Amino acid sequence: QIAMSLNSSTLLNEENSQGPKRNTECLESQELQTPSSFQDNPLQQLQLASQEVLEKAKRSGRSRCPRCSSSRMFYCYTCFVPVETVPNKDIPTVKLPLKIDIIKHPNETDGKSTAVHAKLLAPDDVTIYKYPCIPEYKEKRHEIALIFPGPNSVSVKDIALHLQKYTKKGVCDNDDDCSREPCLKQAKIELKEEKNLNTINGSEGLRLKKIIFIDSTWNQTNKIITDERLQGLLQIELKTRKTCFWRHQKGKPDTYLSTIEAIYYFLVDYQQEVLKENYNGQYDNLLFFFSFMYTLIKNAKCCAGKE
């Protein structure tokens, strides 16, 4: 699950399909539950802005997109703006330490993509491209990385060590071995230099400027990941996080995250492991919509007797 997603209207339809009586019971149950009732909610400890605006919008139902006039719930997933019942001033804005490019597979359903959450909540730092219309990254490969689990992927904590090699070699040529086996051959030699990284981590040369995420199902990623424009990029894998996404793909490990989860967890780890700064909830609001929908669908399932 490289980049899975949600469809707010579908989720609400699932809730409403239980009938007026069941729906009323669900809403009452939601309002009466105390924080202790959500002890099994892994998103409960997030430091989020008030979600009252989403509660009100849910009660009001679908609304118009101010740009294209389409009927949507919460936000328009084609225009990347909130609907009329969700004022911009009530939506948190998150400032990121680097730029993010999201490459969306053309067959990924717009209404199911959590990538739009990132654009809505960090509009100045996030750009969404629909494949095959993506930038050329060749000249900046030494300061860009791709989130993707693969045989040559490294962990977030090892980013600085690998960027050090990229900086020493300069930008890789197309026939350079580092485009095939980034930073693995001389690991033993370079580990000796790792002790010095804490003092040079702050230099511009060892900081990422941009991170790339692929927004698609696992089975759709092959065409994108093999694109020549993405070759030679440092690949990073988020190996220790587990997804909370309700559209989990069968047969895939629970470490395959939805797009917005992958962005959030990468930034948390990057803050601590690369920037060497304490994490105090700076990026929690990236899960503003995701956590709301998680609770909504969980409560709907409970009311339906599925949990």
C-alpha positions as CSV (number, residue, x, y, z in Angstrom):
1,Q,0.0,0.0,0.0
2,I,2.3,2.7,-1.3
3,A,-0.5,5.3,-1.4
4,M,-4.0,4.3,-0.5
5,S,-6.8,6.7,0.3
6,L,-10.3,7.6,1.4
7,N,-13.6,8.6,-0.1
8,S,-15.5,10.7,2.5
9,S,-18.9,10.4,0.8
10,T,-18.6,6.6,0.5
11,L,-17.7,6.3,4.2
12,L,-20.7,8.4,5.1
13,N,-22.9,6.4,2.9
14,E,-21.7,3.2,4.7
15,E,-22.7,4.8,7.9
16,N,-26.1,6.0,6.7
17,S,-26.9,2.6,5.1
18,Q,-27.8,1.2,8.5
19,G,-31.0,3.2,8.4
20,P,-32.3,6.2,10.4
21,K,-32.6,4.4,13.8
22,R,-29.1,2.9,13.6
23,N,-27.6,6.1,12.3
24,T,-29.1,8.1,15.2
25,E,-27.8,5.5,17.7
26,C,-24.3,5.8,16.1
27,L,-24.3,9.6,16.4
28,E,-25.5,9.6,20.0
29,S,-22.9,7.0,20.8
30,Q,-20.2,9.1,19.2
31,E,-21.2,12.2,21.2
32,L,-21.4,10.3,24.5
33,Q,-18.1,8.5,24.3
34,T,-15.4,9.7,26.7
35,P,-11.7,9.8,25.8
36,S,-11.2,6.5,27.7
37,S,-13.5,4.9,25.2
38,F,-10.9,5.5,22.5
39,Q,-7.9,3.8,24.2
40,D,-7.5,1.6,21.2
41,N,-7.3,4.6,18.8
42,P,-3.6,4.9,17.9
43,L,-4.3,8.5,16.6
44,Q,-5.7,9.7,19.9
45,Q,-2.6,11.3,21.2
46,L,-2.2,13.7,18.2
47,Q,-2.0,17.4,18.9
48,L,-4.7,18.5,16.5
49,A,-6.6,21.7,15.8
50,S,-10.3,21.6,16.7
51,Q,-12.2,19.3,14.4
52,E,-15.5,20.9,15.2
53,V,-15.7,22.4,11.7
54,L,-15.6,18.8,10.3
55,E,-18.3,17.7,12.8
56,K,-20.6,20.6,11.6
57,A,-19.9,19.8,7.9
58,K,-20.7,16.1,8.5
59,R,-24.1,17.0,10.0
60,S,-24.8,19.5,7.2
61,G,-24.0,16.9,4.5
62,R,-22.3,17.5,1.1
63,S,-21.6,21.1,0.0
64,R,-20.3,22.9,-3.1
65,C,-16.7,23.3,-4.2
66,P,-16.2,27.1,-4.4
67,R,-14.2,26.6,-7.7
68,C,-15.9,23.9,-9.7
69,S,-19.3,23.8,-7.9
70,S,-19.1,20.0,-7.6
71,S,-20.9,18.4,-4.6
72,R,-18.3,17.2,-2.1
73,M,-17.9,16.3,1.5
74,F,-15.3,18.4,3.5
75,Y,-13.1,19.2,0.5
76,C,-12.8,19.0,-3.3
77,Y,-10.3,16.4,-4.3
78,T,-9.9,17.8,-7.8
79,C,-9.5,21.5,-6.9
80,F,-7.7,20.8,-3.6
81,V,-9.8,23.3,-1.7
82,P,-12.3,22.9,1.2
83,V,-16.0,23.1,0.4
84,E,-18.2,26.0,1.3
85,T,-19.2,24.6,4.7
86,V,-15.5,24.3,5.7
87,P,-14.0,27.8,5.9
88,N,-10.3,28.0,5.2
89,K,-9.7,29.8,8.4
90,D,-10.8,26.7,10.4
91,I,-8.4,24.4,8.6
92,P,-4.9,24.2,10.1
93,T,-1.9,25.0,8.0
94,V,1.4,23.1,8.5
95,K,4.8,24.4,7.6
96,L,7.2,21.6,6.4
97,P,11.0,21.5,6.6
98,L,11.3,20.5,2.9
99,K,9.2,20.4,-0.2
100,I,7.1,17.4,-1.1
101,D,6.2,16.1,-4.6
102,I,3.4,13.6,-4.8
103,I,3.3,11.5,-8.1
104,K,-0.2,10.2,-8.5
105,H,-0.9,7.2,-10.7
106,P,-3.5,8.2,-13.4
107,N,-5.7,5.2,-12.5
108,E,-5.8,6.2,-8.8
109,T,-9.3,7.4,-8.0
110,D,-9.2,11.1,-7.0
111,G,-11.9,10.6,-4.4
112,K,-9.9,7.9,-2.7
113,S,-6.6,9.6,-2.4
114,T,-5.2,10.8,0.9
115,A,-2.6,12.8,-1.0
116,V,-5.0,15.7,-1.2
117,H,-4.8,16.0,2.6
118,A,-1.2,17.0,2.3
119,K,-2.0,19.7,-0.3
120,L,-4.9,21.1,1.7
121,L,-2.9,21.2,5.0
122,A,0.6,22.2,3.7
123,P,-0.3,24.1,0.5
124,D,3.0,26.0,0.2
125,D,5.2,22.9,0.4
126,V,3.2,20.2,-1.4
127,T,2.8,19.7,-5.2
128,I,0.7,16.9,-6.7
129,Y,1.6,15.6,-10.2
130,K,-0.4,13.1,-12.3
131,Y,1.9,10.6,-14.0
132,P,3.5,10.8,-16.6
133,C,3.6,14.6,-16.2
134,I,6.4,14.8,-13.6
135,P,9.5,17.0,-13.2
136,E,13.0,16.2,-14.3
137,Y,15.0,15.5,-11.1
138,K,18.5,14.7,-12.6
139,E,20.2,18.0,-11.7
140,K,19.0,17.9,-8.1
141,R,19.4,14.2,-7.3
142,H,21.9,14.8,-4.5
143,E,19.2,16.7,-2.5
144,I,16.1,14.7,-3.4
145,A,14.9,11.3,-2.0
146,L,12.1,8.9,-2.9
147,I,10.0,7.1,-0.3
148,F,9.8,3.6,-1.6
149,P,10.5,0.1,-0.1
150,G,13.1,-1.7,-2.2
151,P,16.3,-3.7,-2.0
152,N,18.5,-0.6,-1.8
153,S,16.2,1.5,0.4
154,V,17.7,3.0,3.6
155,S,16.2,4.0,6.9
156,V,15.6,7.7,7.8
157,K,18.3,7.6,10.4
158,D,20.9,6.7,7.7
159,I,19.9,9.6,5.3
160,A,22.8,11.9,6.4
161,L,25.4,9.2,5.9
162,H,24.2,8.5,2.4
163,L,23.8,12.2,1.4
164,Q,27.4,12.6,2.5
165,K,28.5,10.2,-0.2
166,Y,26.2,11.9,-2.8
167,T,27.7,15.3,-1.9
168,K,31.3,14.0,-2.2
169,K,30.7,12.4,-5.6
170,G,28.5,15.2,-6.9
171,V,25.5,14.6,-9.0
172,C,25.5,11.1,-10.4
173,D,25.8,10.5,-14.1
174,N,23.4,8.2,-15.8
175,D,26.0,5.4,-16.0
176,D,27.2,6.0,-12.4
177,D,27.0,3.0,-10.1
178,C,25.5,5.1,-7.4
179,S,22.3,5.2,-9.4
180,R,22.0,1.4,-8.9
181,E,23.5,0.8,-5.5
182,P,23.4,4.0,-3.5
183,C,25.9,4.1,-0.7
184,L,26.1,0.4,0.0
185,K,29.5,-0.6,-1.4
186,Q,31.7,1.6,0.9
187,A,29.5,1.4,4.0
188,K,32.3,0.1,6.2
189,I,34.6,2.9,5.2
190,E,32.0,5.6,5.6
191,L,30.8,4.3,9.0
192,K,34.0,5.8,10.3
193,E,32.9,9.2,9.3
194,E,29.5,8.8,10.9
195,K,30.7,10.2,14.2
196,N,31.2,13.6,12.5
197,L,27.7,13.8,11.1
198,N,26.2,15.5,14.2
199,T,28.4,18.5,13.6
200,I,27.8,18.7,9.8
201,N,24.1,17.7,9.7
202,G,23.1,21.3,9.7
203,S,25.0,22.1,6.5
204,E,22.9,22.7,3.4
205,G,24.9,20.0,1.6
206,L,23.6,17.2,3.9
207,R,20.0,18.3,4.0
208,L,17.3,17.1,1.8
209,K,15.5,19.8,-0.1
210,K,12.7,17.6,-1.5
211,I,11.1,14.2,-0.9
212,I,8.9,12.3,-3.4
213,F,6.0,10.1,-2.6
214,I,4.1,7.8,-5.0
215,D,0.3,7.8,-4.7
216,S,-1.0,4.5,-6.0
217,T,-1.8,1.0,-5.0
218,W,1.1,-1.4,-4.8
219,N,0.2,-3.2,-8.0
220,Q,0.3,0.2,-9.9
221,T,3.7,1.4,-8.7
222,N,5.9,-0.5,-11.2
223,K,5.5,1.8,-14.1
224,I,6.2,4.8,-12.0
225,I,9.2,3.5,-10.0
226,T,10.9,2.3,-13.2
227,D,10.6,5.7,-14.9
228,E,14.0,6.9,-15.9
229,R,13.4,10.3,-14.3
230,L,13.3,8.7,-10.9
231,Q,16.4,6.6,-11.3
232,G,19.5,7.4,-9.2
233,L,17.4,8.9,-6.4
234,L,18.1,7.9,-2.8
235,Q,15.3,5.5,-1.7
236,I,14.0,5.6,1.8
237,E,11.8,3.0,3.5
238,L,9.6,3.5,6.5
239,K,10.0,0.1,8.1
240,T,8.8,0.6,11.7
241,R,5.4,2.2,11.3
242,K,2.0,0.4,10.9
243,T,-0.9,1.7,9.0
244,C,-4.2,2.7,10.5
245,F,-5.8,2.9,7.1
246,W,-9.2,1.2,6.7
247,R,-8.6,0.2,3.0
248,H,-5.6,-2.1,3.6
249,Q,-4.6,-4.2,0.6
250,K,-4.9,-7.9,1.1
251,G,-1.6,-9.7,1.2
252,K,0.5,-6.6,1.9
253,P,2.2,-6.0,5.2
254,D,0.8,-3.5,7.6
255,T,3.9,-1.4,7.2
256,Y,2.6,-0.2,3.8
257,L,1.2,3.1,4.7
258,S,-1.4,5.4,3.1
259,T,0.1,8.5,1.4
260,I,-0.7,10.9,4.2
261,E,0.5,8.5,6.9
262,A,3.8,8.0,5.0
263,I,4.3,11.8,4.7
264,Y,3.5,12.3,8.4
265,Y,5.8,9.5,9.7
266,F,8.6,10.5,7.5
267,L,8.6,14.0,8.7
268,V,8.4,12.9,12.4
269,D,11.4,10.7,11.9
270,Y,13.3,13.3,9.8
271,Q,12.8,15.9,12.5
272,Q,14.4,13.6,15.1
273,E,16.9,11.6,13.2
274,V,18.3,14.0,10.6
275,L,17.5,17.5,11.9
276,K,18.3,16.3,15.5
277,E,15.4,18.3,16.9
278,N,12.8,17.3,19.4
279,Y,9.4,16.5,17.9
280,N,6.6,18.4,19.7
281,G,3.6,17.7,17.4
282,Q,4.7,20.1,14.7
283,Y,3.3,17.9,11.9
284,D,0.3,16.3,13.7
285,N,-2.2,18.4,11.8
286,L,-1.2,16.6,8.6
287,L,-3.6,13.9,10.0
288,F,-6.4,16.4,10.6
289,F,-8.7,14.9,8.0
290,F,-7.3,11.3,8.3
291,S,-7.8,11.0,12.1
292,F,-11.4,12.4,11.8
293,M,-12.3,9.8,9.1
294,Y,-10.6,7.1,11.1
295,T,-12.8,7.7,14.1
296,L,-15.9,8.2,11.9
297,I,-15.5,4.8,10.1
298,K,-14.5,3.0,13.3
299,N,-17.6,4.2,15.1
300,A,-19.8,3.3,12.1
301,K,-18.3,-0.2,12.1
302,C,-18.9,-0.6,15.8
303,C,-22.5,0.5,15.4
304,A,-22.9,-2.0,12.5
305,G,-21.7,-4.8,14.8
306,K,-18.6,-5.4,12.7
307,E,-16.1,-4.8,15.6
